[in-house]
């Protein structure tokens, strides 16, 4: 099976994007994991499939992590998705409606900069999901004989946000890795470490579910800003400085959608024989 793909990235968070409308794509988790290998495959953080919508949207957006697991949302990937459908002639609309497993998102293009309406975040434990009986502003778990305080919410995928004083010293490989797979998150979670610079800027690193630390995480940036606003420490809009670059995040508060703005970059087109 010969598959055509594009390699793209959003602030260094890299993707293989595949047109699954004009190609018949049926990949196993093992095949996706092999393609994601940076030594023996193409190498990527996530694989994005562009499919026909099942409803009234323009497209359907399917996302797989590097370990082959399917997830429901990826903000950086959404920006690359918009650039891909334009570059490959699948749409010429400046505003694109896209289905995901957890709802619809809207992508607005202006050159290589894409504004993504990520939808309304939820804080309800049953919807995140989070194995706790009641919604709190912050939650506590014990990891490595330390009590870790974190905010929790979902933007189509589960996030925890931990506030830190020094982003360079954030314990991603210990606390991040252990909280990602902790029993409190039945479907695992993306773990963000956020350092507040001032009321309109944060620095962020994210240990992503199924991928580990990445150069940037769009939904993680949204989650960190939402958590900071909920704690009364941030005012929208907020600049989020990630390892791979910066995003702008806007959120008006509970019941309102969170909006992310940032670049998408095309790297190359290729084919792979499976």
N, C-alpha and C positions, 0 to 999 in steps of 0.2 A: 504494500500500500504506500503510494507516494503522496505526501501531504505538503501543500503549500502553506507557508506561514509568514508572518512578519515579526521581527524582533523590535520591541519598543520599550520605552521606560518613562516613568513619571518621577523625576527627581532621583533617579538611580534605582528605584523600585522597578525591577525589570520583568517583562512579560513576553510570552509567545502568544500572538493573537492569530486565530484561525477563522477563516470564512467557512462556517458550517452550513451555509445556505447553498453555495455552489459546489461544495464537496461533501461527500458522505463520510462523516466522522463518527467512529465508534471505538473509543480508546478505553482500555482497561486502566485501573489505578497503577498497575505495574508499568505499563507503557508510558504513562504520564510521568511517573517517578524517574524512569530511565531517561526520558527526554529532558527532564529538569536537571539531571546530573551535569555539573559544570566541567567535569573532566571527560566523560564519555558520551554526553548528549549535547543538547543545544545550550542548556543552562538558563534557568529563570526562577523567579520567586513564585509567579503564578501563571497559569495558562488561562486565556480568555477565549471563549467560543462565541462567535456572532451567529445567532440563529434567528429564524422567522419567529415573530411574536405569536403567541397563542391567543391573545386578545386584540385590543385596538391600538396597542403601542406600535412603534416603528420596528423594533427589534426585541429579541430576547437575549439576555446577557448571562452566560454560564461561566462559573469561575472554579478552577481547581488549584489547590495548593501544590507545592513542589513534592509533597508526600503522596499525592494522588487523591487526597480527600476533597470533596466538593464543599464550597462555602457559598454564602448568599450575597456578600457585598465586598467590594474593593474600590475605594475612592480613587486611588491613583490609576487603577485599571480602567475605571469609568472614563477618565479623561483620554486615555489611550484608545479606548473603544470608539469614542467620538471621532478622533483623528483618523482611525483606521477606516471607518465606514465612508468618510469623505475621500480619503486617499485612494481607496479601491472602488470608488464609484457606486457604492451601495446606497448612498443618500447624498443629496445636496442641500438638505435642510440645515439651517443654522441652529434650530432647536429640535432636539431629538428625544422622543419618549422611549424609554427602555424598560422592559420587564425584568425583574429579578425574582428569586424565589420568595422574597419577603415583601414585594410590592414594586411600585413603579418609581423610577427616578427620571429627572429631566436634565439633559446635557445641552448647554448653550455655548456655541463656539464663536470665538473671535480670533482668527488666525490659529496659532498653535496654543493659545490660552483657552482653557475650557472652564466654564462655571458649572458646577454640578449641584443641583438640588438633591440632597441626600435623603430627604424625607424627614419626618418627625421622630425624634428619638423617644425611646420608652425607658422608663425607670422601674417598671413593675418586675419584681423577681421572677414571676412565672413566665414573663415574655422575654427576659434577657437570654437564656434562663439562668437563674441563680438559686442555689439550694438554701434558701432562707425564708422564714415565714412572713417577714414584714419588710417594707421598703424603708431604707435609712439613707441619710446623706452620705455616710461612710460606713464601711464594714470592716471587721477585723478577722484575720486568720493568723495562726501560728505557723511560721515557716523557719526551719533551721533554728529553733529555739528563740525566734524573734517574733514579736507581734507586728504584723504588717497591716497598715490602714490603707484602704482604697475606696474609690468611688466606683460604681458599676452602672452600666447602661448598655442599651443596644441601639445600633443604627443599621439594622438589618443583619448585624453580626455582634457578638458579645464583646464588651470591652471592660477592662479594669484600668483605673488611672491612679497611680501612686505619686504623691507629691515628694520631690527631692530637693535638697539644697544645692547639689552639684551634679549636673547631668553627666559629666565625664566619669564620675564615680558610681553611677547608678548600677545596682547589682542585677543586670539583665540575666546573666548566666546562672544565677542562684535563685533569687526571688522571682525573677521574670519567668524562668523555665519552670519552676515548681508551681507557681500560681497559675500558669497557663493550663496545666493539667490537674489542678487541685479539684477535689471532689465537690467544692462549692460551685464549680462551673461544670454542669453535667455534659455540656457540648464543647468544653474547653473555652478559652478566651484569648483575645489579644491583650497584651499587658503593656500599658504605656507608663513611662517614667517622665514626669513633667517638672521642669524647673521654671518658676515664674520669674521673669526678668522685670516686668512692670505690668501695669493693668492692661496693656495692649500688645504684649509680646511674651512668648514662652519659648523655651528650648525643649525638644522632645526626642526621646528614643523609644522604639517599640519592639517588643519581642512578640512576633506575629505567630498566631496559631498555625501550626503545620509548616512554618517557614523559618522560624528563628528571627534574629534581629535582621531588619532590612534597612536600606538607605533612607526610606521614607514610607509612611503609612498614612494614606489620606483619611480613611475612616478613623484611624487612631488620633490624627490631628483634630478631627471634629470632636471626638470623645473627650480629648484633653481640654479643649476650649469649653465645651459644655460643662464638664466637671468643675473647671475653674470658675465659671460664671455662677454655677449652683452654689459654690462655696463662698461667693461674694468677693472673689479675688481678681476677677477679670471683667472687662467691659468690651462688648462687641463693637467693631470687628477686631480680630486678634491675628497678629502675625505669628506663625508657627515655624520656628527654625529647626529643620531636621538635618540629618547628616548629609543628605543629597541636595538640599536647597530649602526654599521657603514656600509656604502656602498661606493664603488669607482665608480665614474662617469667620463667618457671620452667623449669629444665632440670636433671635429676639426673645427667647425664653420659652417656657413650657407651652406645648401645643403648637409651636412654630417649627417649620423645617429648618435644618441646618444647611448652610450653603458654603461650598468649598470652591476656591478659585486658584488655578495653578496651571503650569505648562504640561504638555505632552510631547514626547520626542520620538520620531521614527528613526530606527537604526539601520535595518536592512530587511530585504525580502529573501526568503530561502525556501528550499524543499528538503524533506527528510524522508528516507525510505524506512518503513517499519515492516 
